[in-house]
Amino acid sequence: AALAYGMDKADGKVIAVFDLGGGTFDVSILEISGGVFEVKSTNGDTLLGGEDFDEELLRYLVNEFKKESSIDLSGDNLAMQRLREAAEKAKRELDGLAQTDISLPFITADATGPKHLNMKITRATFEKLVGHLIERTMGPCKKCVKDAGVEKSEINEVILVGGMSRMPKVQTSVEDFFGKKPSKGVNPDEVVAMGAAIQGGVLRGDVKDILLLDVTPLSLGIETLGGVFTKLIPRNTTIPTKKSQVFSTAADSQTQVGIKVLQGEREMASDNKLLGNFDLVGIPPAPRGVPQIEVSFDIDANGIVNVGARDKATGKEQNIVIQSSGGLSDSEIEKMVADAEMNAAADLQRKELIEAKNDADSTVYQTEKTLKEHEDKIDAETVEAVKAALADLRTKAEGDEVEEIKAALEEVQKMSMKIGEAVYKSQQGEGSAEGDEKKDDNVHDAEFKDKKD
């Protein structure tokens, strides 16, 4: 749509595209710089469109006719089809007229004879009927502006797309929200097709100096210890993009790691969509936490994702190629985002508990290892205190109280510092003794005489 408006000439501008079509609603924020169109964010409602406006008017016509004639047309398929066509026609006419007439002779019949439907529908009546539908478009607009990280005052241009954007009430609502009159220079039904033709020219190489950058619809990442979803590429990241992060093994002598690639917004891996998985094998046996496994996500301009895992020590590598959308429809994507928002608090609690358990497990492992290495240098009282703190942390980690686990974890960390102090003092003592020995070895007897002039 922005391409069709010739916005490639509008350098350094932020543009909002409001697209209310027959079946869906979408809103996008783009930033244009040097002929590059960067989609900053997108949002919408896949269950909102012109058909919903038709249905509201259709229900009104059925109810009004029932009041006048005591006949319910909702069970008459033929009558409902005629009414639906009339409602759609009236809706379009009210874009340019203050009122319109609906006349449907012989709409039905009863014992008294045929019945005719004749009604006047004003624009004000229609706007009242669909007011809640127009209001539903404002929520996605707010989220889109927030996700883009811009203020409404920073948006330079608002473009209307889709047949329903012709409705005067929709236009005034958009103007009220964004604080500026929307552009109406191009036919809203044709604007996307025109822009698509320009983008086709870009892809063929016939049109130069224009680049359209899209965004990822959902976050991408992998499953990590405890079933947590670790995001590497957040939702609404501009593509093409590349991101990598280093992970390690969770067990001693682990020679392979499983990489599960996921898409979604939930905190736990099991609540997101699995896109694919693979194993990286041949990792040299080593203590847990020592191997360095670099996981990288590389998304090209077409949304194709290349996920790779590489053992930094051996250079062994494995990868998988996936479509970034994962075969999801717009409605499925919107549902996943809505589910994540609805379950955000509960998901965060689960994640905090698992992370606390992971921290506890890692701390117990490391502290026991340190204690075993230096037990002979630590006094018995400190050793017993550390072992007691470790036992308490193990017990707490089996429960589900995050604060209790954190408190026990803090206690073990304090004890670890005591281990460090004891080891340091022991090493200092050894160093001092060695120094004394060396000093004795270098002592030589000598005679000194006072030299007098």
Contacts in CASP RR format, 6 or more apart in sequence:
PFRMAT RR
TARGET T0000
AUTHOR 0000-0000-0000
METHOD contacts of the structure
MODEL  1
AALAYGMDKADGKVIAVFDLGGGTFDVSILEISGGVFEVKSTNGDTLLGG
EDFDEELLRYLVNEFKKESSIDLSGDNLAMQRLREAAEKAKRELDGLAQT
DISLPFITADATGPKHLNMKITRATFEKLVGHLIERTMGPCKKCVKDAGV
EKSEINEVILVGGMSRMPKVQTSVEDFFGKKPSKGVNPDEVVAMGAAIQG
GVLRGDVKDILLLDVTPLSLGIETLGGVFTKLIPRNTTIPTKKSQVFSTA
ADSQTQVGIKVLQGEREMASDNKLLGNFDLVGIPPAPRGVPQIEVSFDID
ANGIVNVGARDKATGKEQNIVIQSSGGLSDSEIEKMVADAEMNAAADLQR
KELIEAKNDADSTVYQTEKTLKEHEDKIDAETVEAVKAALADLRTKAEGD
EVEEIKAALEEVQKMSMKIGEAVYKSQQGEGSAEGDEKKDDNVHDAEFKD
KKD
1 17 0 8 1.000
1 19 0 8 1.000
1 159 0 8 1.000
1 161 0 8 1.000
1 191 0 8 1.000
1 192 0 8 1.000
1 195 0 8 1.000
2 15 0 8 1.000
2 17 0 8 1.000
2 30 0 8 1.000
2 32 0 8 1.000
2 37 0 8 1.000
2 159 0 8 1.000
3 37 0 8 1.000
3 194 0 8 1.000
3 195 0 8 1.000
3 198 0 8 1.000
3 199 0 8 1.000
3 210 0 8 1.000
3 212 0 8 1.000
4 186 0 8 1.000
4 190 0 8 1.000
4 191 0 8 1.000
4 192 0 8 1.000
4 194 0 8 1.000
4 195 0 8 1.000
4 198 0 8 1.000
5 157 0 8 1.000
5 159 0 8 1.000
5 183 0 8 1.000
5 185 0 8 1.000
5 186 0 8 1.000
5 191 0 8 1.000
7 13 0 8 1.000
7 15 0 8 1.000
7 30 0 8 1.000
7 32 0 8 1.000
7 37 0 8 1.000
7 157 0 8 1.000
7 159 0 8 1.000
8 32 0 8 1.000
8 35 0 8 1.000
8 37 0 8 1.000
8 209 0 8 1.000
8 210 0 8 1.000
10 32 0 8 1.000
10 156 0 8 1.000
10 157 0 8 1.000
11 32 0 8 1.000
11 33 0 8 1.000
11 34 0 8 1.000
11 35 0 8 1.000
12 31 0 8 1.000
12 32 0 8 1.000
12 33 0 8 1.000
12 34 0 8 1.000
13 31 0 8 1.000
13 32 0 8 1.000
13 156 0 8 1.000
13 157 0 8 1.000
14 29 0 8 1.000
14 30 0 8 1.000
14 31 0 8 1.000
14 32 0 8 1.000
14 40 0 8 1.000
14 148 0 8 1.000
14 150 0 8 1.000
14 154 0 8 1.000
14 155 0 8 1.000
14 156 0 8 1.000
14 157 0 8 1.000
15 29 0 8 1.000
15 30 0 8 1.000
15 31 0 8 1.000
15 32 0 8 1.000
15 155 0 8 1.000
15 156 0 8 1.000
15 157 0 8 1.000
15 158 0 8 1.000
15 159 0 8 1.000
16 27 0 8 1.000
16 28 0 8 1.000
16 29 0 8 1.000
16 30 0 8 1.000
16 141 0 8 1.000
16 144 0 8 1.000
16 145 0 8 1.000
16 155 0 8 1.000
16 157 0 8 1.000
16 158 0 8 1.000
16 159 0 8 1.000
16 178 0 8 1.000
17 26 0 8 1.000
17 27 0 8 1.000
17 28 0 8 1.000
17 29 0 8 1.000
17 30 0 8 1.000
17 158 0 8 1.000
17 159 0 8 1.000
17 161 0 8 1.000
18 27 0 8 1.000
18 137 0 8 1.000
18 141 0 8 1.000
18 158 0 8 1.000
18 159 0 8 1.000
18 160 0 8 1.000
18 161 0 8 1.000
18 165 0 8 1.000
18 174 0 8 1.000
18 182 0 8 1.000
19 25 0 8 1.000
19 26 0 8 1.000
19 27 0 8 1.000
19 28 0 8 1.000
19 161 0 8 1.000
19 162 0 8 1.000
19 165 0 8 1.000
19 192 0 8 1.000
20 48 0 8 1.000
20 49 0 8 1.000
20 50 0 8 1.000
20 137 0 8 1.000
20 160 0 8 1.000
20 161 0 8 1.000
20 162 0 8 1.000
20 163 0 8 1.000
20 164 0 8 1.000
20 165 0 8 1.000
20 170 0 8 1.000
21 49 0 8 1.000
21 50 0 8 1.000
21 161 0 8 1.000
21 162 0 8 1.000
21 163 0 8 1.000
21 164 0 8 1.000
21 165 0 8 1.000
22 49 0 8 1.000
22 50 0 8 1.000
22 51 0 8 1.000
22 162 0 8 1.000
22 163 0 8 1.000
22 164 0 8 1.000
23 48 0 8 1.000
23 49 0 8 1.000
23 50 0 8 1.000
23 51 0 8 1.000
23 52 0 8 1.000
24 44 0 8 1.000
24 45 0 8 1.000
24 46 0 8 1.000
24 47 0 8 1.000
24 48 0 8 1.000
24 49 0 8 1.000
24 330 0 8 1.000
25 44 0 8 1.000
25 45 0 8 1.000
25 46 0 8 1.000
25 48 0 8 1.000
25 49 0 8 1.000
25 136 0 8 1.000
25 137 0 8 1.000
25 140 0 8 1.000
26 42 0 8 1.000
26 43 0 8 1.000
26 44 0 8 1.000
26 140 0 8 1.000
26 330 0 8 1.000
27 42 0 8 1.000
27 43 0 8 1.000
27 44 0 8 1.000
27 137 0 8 1.000
27 140 0 8 1.000
27 141 0 8 1.000
27 144 0 8 1.000
28 39 0 8 1.000
28 41 0 8 1.000
28 42 0 8 1.000
28 43 0 8 1.000
28 144 0 8 1.000
29 39 0 8 1.000
29 40 0 8 1.000
29 41 0 8 1.000
29 42 0 8 1.000
29 144 0 8 1.000
29 145 0 8 1.000
29 147 0 8 1.000
29 148 0 8 1.000
29 150 0 8 1.000
29 155 0 8 1.000
30 37 0 8 1.000
30 38 0 8 1.000
30 39 0 8 1.000
30 40 0 8 1.000
31 37 0 8 1.000
31 38 0 8 1.000
31 40 0 8 1.000
32 38 0 8 1.000
34 209 0 8 1.000
35 209 0 8 1.000
35 210 0 8 1.000
35 211 0 8 1.000
36 211 0 8 1.000
36 213 0 8 1.000
37 210 0 8 1.000
37 211 0 8 1.000
37 212 0 8 1.000
37 213 0 8 1.000
38 213 0 8 1.000
38 238 0 8 1.000
39 212 0 8 1.000
39 213 0 8 1.000
39 214 0 8 1.000
39 215 0 8 1.000
39 238 0 8 1.000
40 147 0 8 1.000
40 148 0 8 1.000
40 149 0 8 1.000
40 150 0 8 1.000
40 215 0 8 1.000
40 236 0 8 1.000
40 238 0 8 1.000
41 144 0 8 1.000
41 145 0 8 1.000
41 147 0 8 1.000
41 148 0 8 1.000
41 149 0 8 1.000
41 215 0 8 1.000
41 236 0 8 1.000
42 144 0 8 1.000
42 215 0 8 1.000
42 217 0 8 1.000
42 236 0 8 1.000
43 140 0 8 1.000
43 141 0 8 1.000
43 143 0 8 1.000
43 144 0 8 1.000
43 147 0 8 1.000
44 140 0 8 1.000
44 144 0 8 1.000
44 334 0 8 1.000
45 136 0 8 1.000
45 137 0 8 1.000
45 140 0 8 1.000
45 334 0 8 1.000
46 329 0 8 1.000
46 330 0 8 1.000
46 331 0 8 1.000
46 334 0 8 1.000
47 331 0 8 1.000
48 133 0 8 1.000
48 136 0 8 1.000
48 137 0 8 1.000
49 133 0 8 1.000
49 164 0 8 1.000
50 91 0 8 1.000
50 163 0 8 1.000
50 164 0 8 1.000
52 130 0 8 1.000
52 133 0 8 1.000
53 91 0 8 1.000
53 130 0 8 1.000
53 133 0 8 1.000
53 164 0 8 1.000
53 167 0 8 1.000
54 84 0 8 1.000
54 87 0 8 1.000
54 88 0 8 1.000
54 91 0 8 1.000
56 129 0 8 1.000
56 130 0 8 1.000
56 133 0 8 1.000
57 87 0 8 1.000
57 90 0 8 1.000
57 91 0 8 1.000
57 121 0 8 1.000
57 126 0 8 1.000
57 129 0 8 1.000
57 130 0 8 1.000
58 80 0 8 1.000
58 83 0 8 1.000
58 84 0 8 1.000
58 87 0 8 1.000
60 125 0 8 1.000
60 129 0 8 1.000
61 83 0 8 1.000
61 86 0 8 1.000
61 87 0 8 1.000
61 102 0 8 1.000
61 117 0 8 1.000
61 119 0 8 1.000
62 72 0 8 1.000
62 73 0 8 1.000
62 74 0 8 1.000
62 80 0 8 1.000
62 83 0 8 1.000
64 119 0 8 1.000
65 71 0 8 1.000
65 73 0 8 1.000
65 107 0 8 1.000
65 117 0 8 1.000
65 119 0 8 1.000
66 72 0 8 1.000
66 73 0 8 1.000
69 110 0 8 1.000
69 115 0 8 1.000
71 108 0 8 1.000
71 110 0 8 1.000
71 115 0 8 1.000
73 79 0 8 1.000
73 80 0 8 1.000
73 83 0 8 1.000
73 107 0 8 1.000
73 108 0 8 1.000
74 80 0 8 1.000
76 108 0 8 1.000
79 107 0 8 1.000
79 108 0 8 1.000
82 104 0 8 1.000
82 107 0 8 1.000
83 104 0 8 1.000
83 107 0 8 1.000
83 117 0 8 1.000
86 102 0 8 1.000
86 104 0 8 1.000
87 102 0 8 1.000
90 100 0 8 1.000
90 102 0 8 1.000
90 121 0 8 1.000
90 126 0 8 1.000
91 126 0 8 1.000
91 167 0 8 1.000
92 166 0 8 1.000
93 100 0 8 1.000
94 100 0 8 1.000
94 121 0 8 1.000
94 123 0 8 1.000
94 126 0 8 1.000
94 167 0 8 1.000
95 166 0 8 1.000
95 167 0 8 1.000
95 168 0 8 1.000
96 168 0 8 1.000
97 123 0 8 1.000
98 122 0 8 1.000
98 123 0 8 1.000
99 120 0 8 1.000
99 121 0 8 1.000
99 122 0 8 1.000
99 123 0 8 1.000
100 120 0 8 1.000
100 121 0 8 1.000
101 118 0 8 1.000
101 119 0 8 1.000
101 120 0 8 1.000
101 121 0 8 1.000
102 117 0 8 1.000
102 118 0 8 1.000
102 119 0 8 1.000
102 120 0 8 1.000
102 121 0 8 1.000
103 116 0 8 1.000
103 117 0 8 1.000
103 118 0 8 1.000
104 116 0 8 1.000
104 117 0 8 1.000
104 118 0 8 1.000
105 114 0 8 1.000
105 116 0 8 1.000
105 117 0 8 1.000
106 114 0 8 1.000
106 115 0 8 1.000
106 116 0 8 1.000
107 115 0 8 1.000
107 116 0 8 1.000
107 117 0 8 1.000
108 114 0 8 1.000
108 115 0 8 1.000
109 115 0 8 1.000
123 168 0 8 1.000
127 169 0 8 1.000
130 169 0 8 1.000
131 169 0 8 1.000
134 169 0 8 1.000
134 170 0 8 1.000
134 173 0 8 1.000
135 173 0 8 1.000
137 170 0 8 1.000
137 173 0 8 1.000
138 173 0 8 1.000
138 177 0 8 1.000
141 177 0 8 1.000
141 178 0 8 1.000
145 151 0 8 1.000
145 152 0 8 1.000
145 155 0 8 1.000
147 235 0 8 1.000
147 236 0 8 1.000
148 236 0 8 1.000
152 177 0 8 1.000
152 178 0 8 1.000
152 179 0 8 1.000
155 178 0 8 1.000
155 180 0 8 1.000
157 180 0 8 1.000
157 183 0 8 1.000
158 174 0 8 1.000
158 175 0 8 1.000
158 178 0 8 1.000
158 180 0 8 1.000
158 181 0 8 1.000
158 182 0 8 1.000
158 183 0 8 1.000
159 182 0 8 1.000
159 183 0 8 1.000
159 191 0 8 1.000
160 166 0 8 1.000
160 170 0 8 1.000
160 171 0 8 1.000
160 174 0 8 1.000
160 182 0 8 1.000
160 183 0 8 1.000
160 184 0 8 1.000
160 188 0 8 1.000
161 188 0 8 1.000
161 191 0 8 1.000
161 192 0 8 1.000
162 188 0 8 1.000
162 189 0 8 1.000
162 191 0 8 1.000
162 192 0 8 1.000
163 188 0 8 1.000
163 189 0 8 1.000
164 170 0 8 1.000
165 171 0 8 1.000
165 174 0 8 1.000
165 182 0 8 1.000
165 188 0 8 1.000
166 188 0 8 1.000
171 182 0 8 1.000
171 184 0 8 1.000
174 182 0 8 1.000
175 181 0 8 1.000
175 182 0 8 1.000
186 194 0 8 1.000
198 207 0 8 1.000
198 210 0 8 1.000
199 212 0 8 1.000
200 206 0 8 1.000
200 207 0 8 1.000
201 207 0 8 1.000
202 210 0 8 1.000
202 211 0 8 1.000
202 212 0 8 1.000
213 238 0 8 1.000
213 239 0 8 1.000
213 240 0 8 1.000
213 301 0 8 1.000
214 238 0 8 1.000
214 239 0 8 1.000
214 301 0 8 1.000
214 303 0 8 1.000
215 235 0 8 1.000
215 236 0 8 1.000
215 237 0 8 1.000
215 238 0 8 1.000
215 239 0 8 1.000
216 233 0 8 1.000
216 234 0 8 1.000
216 235 0 8 1.000
216 236 0 8 1.000
216 237 0 8 1.000
216 239 0 8 1.000
216 241 0 8 1.000
216 299 0 8 1.000
216 303 0 8 1.000
216 324 0 8 1.000
217 235 0 8 1.000
217 324 0 8 1.000
217 325 0 8 1.000
217 328 0 8 1.000
217 333 0 8 1.000
218 235 0 8 1.000
218 263 0 8 1.000
218 264 0 8 1.000
218 265 0 8 1.000
218 273 0 8 1.000
218 328 0 8 1.000
218 333 0 8 1.000
218 336 0 8 1.000
218 337 0 8 1.000
219 231 0 8 1.000
219 233 0 8 1.000
219 234 0 8 1.000
219 235 0 8 1.000
219 263 0 8 1.000
219 264 0 8 1.000
219 265 0 8 1.000
220 231 0 8 1.000
220 232 0 8 1.000
220 233 0 8 1.000
220 261 0 8 1.000
220 262 0 8 1.000
220 263 0 8 1.000
220 264 0 8 1.000
220 275 0 8 1.000
220 297 0 8 1.000
220 299 0 8 1.000
220 305 0 8 1.000
220 324 0 8 1.000
221 229 0 8 1.000
221 230 0 8 1.000
221 231 0 8 1.000
221 232 0 8 1.000
221 233 0 8 1.000
221 261 0 8 1.000
221 262 0 8 1.000
221 263 0 8 1.000
221 297 0 8 1.000
222 229 0 8 1.000
222 230 0 8 1.000
222 232 0 8 1.000
222 247 0 8 1.000
222 259 0 8 1.000
222 260 0 8 1.000
222 261 0 8 1.000
222 262 0 8 1.000
222 295 0 8 1.000
222 307 0 8 1.000
223 229 0 8 1.000
223 230 0 8 1.000
223 260 0 8 1.000
223 262 0 8 1.000
223 269 0 8 1.000
224 230 0 8 1.000
224 247 0 8 1.000
224 269 0 8 1.000
225 250 0 8 1.000
225 354 0 8 1.000
225 358 0 8 1.000
226 354 0 8 1.000
226 357 0 8 1.000
226 358 0 8 1.000
227 268 0 8 1.000
227 269 0 8 1.000
227 270 0 8 1.000
227 354 0 8 1.000
228 267 0 8 1.000
228 268 0 8 1.000
228 269 0 8 1.000
228 351 0 8 1.000
228 354 0 8 1.000
228 355 0 8 1.000
229 262 0 8 1.000
229 264 0 8 1.000
229 266 0 8 1.000
229 267 0 8 1.000
229 268 0 8 1.000
229 269 0 8 1.000
229 271 0 8 1.000
229 272 0 8 1.000
230 245 0 8 1.000
232 243 0 8 1.000
232 244 0 8 1.000
232 245 0 8 1.000
232 295 0 8 1.000
232 297 0 8 1.000
233 241 0 8 1.000
233 243 0 8 1.000
233 297 0 8 1.000
233 299 0 8 1.000
235 264 0 8 1.000
235 265 0 8 1.000
235 337 0 8 1.000
239 299 0 8 1.000
239 300 0 8 1.000
239 301 0 8 1.000
239 303 0 8 1.000
239 324 0 8 1.000
240 298 0 8 1.000
240 299 0 8 1.000
240 300 0 8 1.000
240 301 0 8 1.000
240 303 0 8 1.000
241 297 0 8 1.000
241 298 0 8 1.000
241 299 0 8 1.000
242 296 0 8 1.000
242 297 0 8 1.000
242 298 0 8 1.000
242 299 0 8 1.000
243 296 0 8 1.000
243 297 0 8 1.000
244 294 0 8 1.000
244 295 0 8 1.000
244 296 0 8 1.000
244 297 0 8 1.000
245 294 0 8 1.000
245 295 0 8 1.000
246 292 0 8 1.000
246 293 0 8 1.000
246 294 0 8 1.000
246 295 0 8 1.000
246 312 0 8 1.000
247 257 0 8 1.000
247 293 0 8 1.000
247 294 0 8 1.000
247 295 0 8 1.000
248 288 0 8 1.000
248 289 0 8 1.000
248 290 0 8 1.000
248 291 0 8 1.000
248 292 0 8 1.000
248 293 0 8 1.000
249 257 0 8 1.000
249 283 0 8 1.000
249 286 0 8 1.000
249 288 0 8 1.000
249 289 0 8 1.000
249 290 0 8 1.000
249 291 0 8 1.000
249 293 0 8 1.000
250 288 0 8 1.000
250 289 0 8 1.000
251 288 0 8 1.000
252 285 0 8 1.000
252 286 0 8 1.000
252 287 0 8 1.000
252 288 0 8 1.000
253 285 0 8 1.000
253 286 0 8 1.000
253 287 0 8 1.000
254 283 0 8 1.000
254 285 0 8 1.000
254 288 0 8 1.000
254 291 0 8 1.000
255 281 0 8 1.000
255 282 0 8 1.000
255 283 0 8 1.000
255 284 0 8 1.000
255 285 0 8 1.000
256 279 0 8 1.000
256 280 0 8 1.000
256 281 0 8 1.000
256 282 0 8 1.000
256 283 0 8 1.000
257 279 0 8 1.000
257 280 0 8 1.000
257 283 0 8 1.000
257 293 0 8 1.000
257 309 0 8 1.000
258 277 0 8 1.000
258 278 0 8 1.000
258 279 0 8 1.000
258 280 0 8 1.000
259 277 0 8 1.000
259 278 0 8 1.000
259 279 0 8 1.000
259 280 0 8 1.000
259 295 0 8 1.000
259 307 0 8 1.000
259 308 0 8 1.000
259 309 0 8 1.000
259 318 0 8 1.000
259 320 0 8 1.000
260 269 0 8 1.000
260 274 0 8 1.000
260 276 0 8 1.000
260 277 0 8 1.000
261 274 0 8 1.000
261 275 0 8 1.000
261 276 0 8 1.000
261 277 0 8 1.000
261 305 0 8 1.000
261 307 0 8 1.000
261 320 0 8 1.000
261 322 0 8 1.000
262 269 0 8 1.000
262 272 0 8 1.000
262 273 0 8 1.000
262 274 0 8 1.000
262 275 0 8 1.000
263 272 0 8 1.000
263 273 0 8 1.000
263 275 0 8 1.000
263 324 0 8 1.000
263 326 0 8 1.000
263 328 0 8 1.000
264 272 0 8 1.000
264 273 0 8 1.000
264 336 0 8 1.000
264 340 0 8 1.000
265 272 0 8 1.000
265 336 0 8 1.000
265 337 0 8 1.000
265 339 0 8 1.000
265 340 0 8 1.000
265 341 0 8 1.000
266 272 0 8 1.000
266 336 0 8 1.000
266 339 0 8 1.000
266 340 0 8 1.000
266 343 0 8 1.000
266 347 0 8 1.000
267 347 0 8 1.000
267 348 0 8 1.000
267 350 0 8 1.000
267 351 0 8 1.000
268 347 0 8 1.000
268 350 0 8 1.000
268 351 0 8 1.000
271 339 0 8 1.000
271 343 0 8 1.000
271 347 0 8 1.000
272 336 0 8 1.000
273 326 0 8 1.000
273 328 0 8 1.000
273 336 0 8 1.000
275 305 0 8 1.000
275 322 0 8 1.000
275 326 0 8 1.000
276 320 0 8 1.000
276 322 0 8 1.000
277 320 0 8 1.000
278 307 0 8 1.000
278 309 0 8 1.000
278 318 0 8 1.000
278 319 0 8 1.000
278 320 0 8 1.000
279 318 0 8 1.000
280 293 0 8 1.000
280 309 0 8 1.000
280 310 0 8 1.000
280 311 0 8 1.000
280 316 0 8 1.000
280 317 0 8 1.000
280 318 0 8 1.000
281 316 0 8 1.000
281 318 0 8 1.000
282 311 0 8 1.000
282 314 0 8 1.000
282 316 0 8 1.000
283 291 0 8 1.000
283 293 0 8 1.000
283 311 0 8 1.000
283 313 0 8 1.000
283 314 0 8 1.000
283 316 0 8 1.000
284 291 0 8 1.000
284 313 0 8 1.000
284 314 0 8 1.000
287 369 0 8 1.000
288 365 0 8 1.000
291 311 0 8 1.000
291 313 0 8 1.000
292 311 0 8 1.000
292 312 0 8 1.000
292 313 0 8 1.000
293 309 0 8 1.000
293 310 0 8 1.000
293 311 0 8 1.000
293 312 0 8 1.000
294 309 0 8 1.000
294 310 0 8 1.000
294 312 0 8 1.000
295 307 0 8 1.000
295 308 0 8 1.000
295 309 0 8 1.000
296 307 0 8 1.000
296 308 0 8 1.000
296 309 0 8 1.000
296 310 0 8 1.000
297 305 0 8 1.000
297 306 0 8 1.000
297 307 0 8 1.000
297 308 0 8 1.000
298 305 0 8 1.000
298 306 0 8 1.000
298 307 0 8 1.000
299 305 0 8 1.000
299 306 0 8 1.000
299 324 0 8 1.000
300 306 0 8 1.000
303 323 0 8 1.000
303 324 0 8 1.000
303 325 0 8 1.000
304 321 0 8 1.000
304 322 0 8 1.000
304 323 0 8 1.000
304 324 0 8 1.000
305 321 0 8 1.000
305 322 0 8 1.000
305 323 0 8 1.000
305 324 0 8 1.000
306 319 0 8 1.000
306 320 0 8 1.000
306 321 0 8 1.000
307 319 0 8 1.000
307 320 0 8 1.000
307 321 0 8 1.000
307 322 0 8 1.000
308 317 0 8 1.000
308 318 0 8 1.000
308 319 0 8 1.000
308 320 0 8 1.000
309 317 0 8 1.000
309 318 0 8 1.000
309 319 0 8 1.000
310 316 0 8 1.000
310 317 0 8 1.000
311 317 0 8 1.000
325 333 0 8 1.000
328 336 0 8 1.000
340 347 0 8 1.000
349 402 0 8 1.000
352 402 0 8 1.000
353 400 0 8 1.000
353 402 0 8 1.000
353 405 0 8 1.000
356 397 0 8 1.000
356 402 0 8 1.000
356 405 0 8 1.000
356 406 0 8 1.000
356 409 0 8 1.000
357 397 0 8 1.000
357 405 0 8 1.000
359 405 0 8 1.000
359 409 0 8 1.000
360 393 0 8 1.000
360 394 0 8 1.000
360 396 0 8 1.000
360 397 0 8 1.000
360 405 0 8 1.000
360 408 0 8 1.000
360 409 0 8 1.000
361 397 0 8 1.000
363 393 0 8 1.000
363 409 0 8 1.000
363 412 0 8 1.000
363 413 0 8 1.000
363 416 0 8 1.000
364 390 0 8 1.000
364 393 0 8 1.000
364 394 0 8 1.000
364 397 0 8 1.000
364 412 0 8 1.000
366 416 0 8 1.000
367 386 0 8 1.000
367 390 0 8 1.000
367 412 0 8 1.000
367 415 0 8 1.000
367 416 0 8 1.000
367 419 0 8 1.000
368 390 0 8 1.000
370 416 0 8 1.000
370 419 0 8 1.000
370 420 0 8 1.000
371 378 0 8 1.000
371 383 0 8 1.000
371 386 0 8 1.000
371 387 0 8 1.000
371 419 0 8 1.000
374 419 0 8 1.000
374 420 0 8 1.000
374 422 0 8 1.000
374 423 0 8 1.000
374 426 0 8 1.000
375 383 0 8 1.000
377 422 0 8 1.000
377 423 0 8 1.000
377 426 0 8 1.000
377 427 0 8 1.000
378 386 0 8 1.000
378 419 0 8 1.000
378 422 0 8 1.000
378 423 0 8 1.000
378 426 0 8 1.000
379 422 0 8 1.000
382 415 0 8 1.000
382 418 0 8 1.000
382 419 0 8 1.000
382 422 0 8 1.000
385 415 0 8 1.000
385 418 0 8 1.000
386 412 0 8 1.000
386 415 0 8 1.000
386 416 0 8 1.000
386 418 0 8 1.000
386 419 0 8 1.000
389 408 0 8 1.000
389 411 0 8 1.000
389 412 0 8 1.000
389 414 0 8 1.000
389 415 0 8 1.000
390 412 0 8 1.000
390 415 0 8 1.000
392 408 0 8 1.000
392 411 0 8 1.000
393 405 0 8 1.000
393 408 0 8 1.000
393 409 0 8 1.000
393 411 0 8 1.000
393 412 0 8 1.000
395 408 0 8 1.000
396 404 0 8 1.000
396 405 0 8 1.000
396 407 0 8 1.000
396 408 0 8 1.000
397 405 0 8 1.000
397 408 0 8 1.000
399 405 0 8 1.000
END
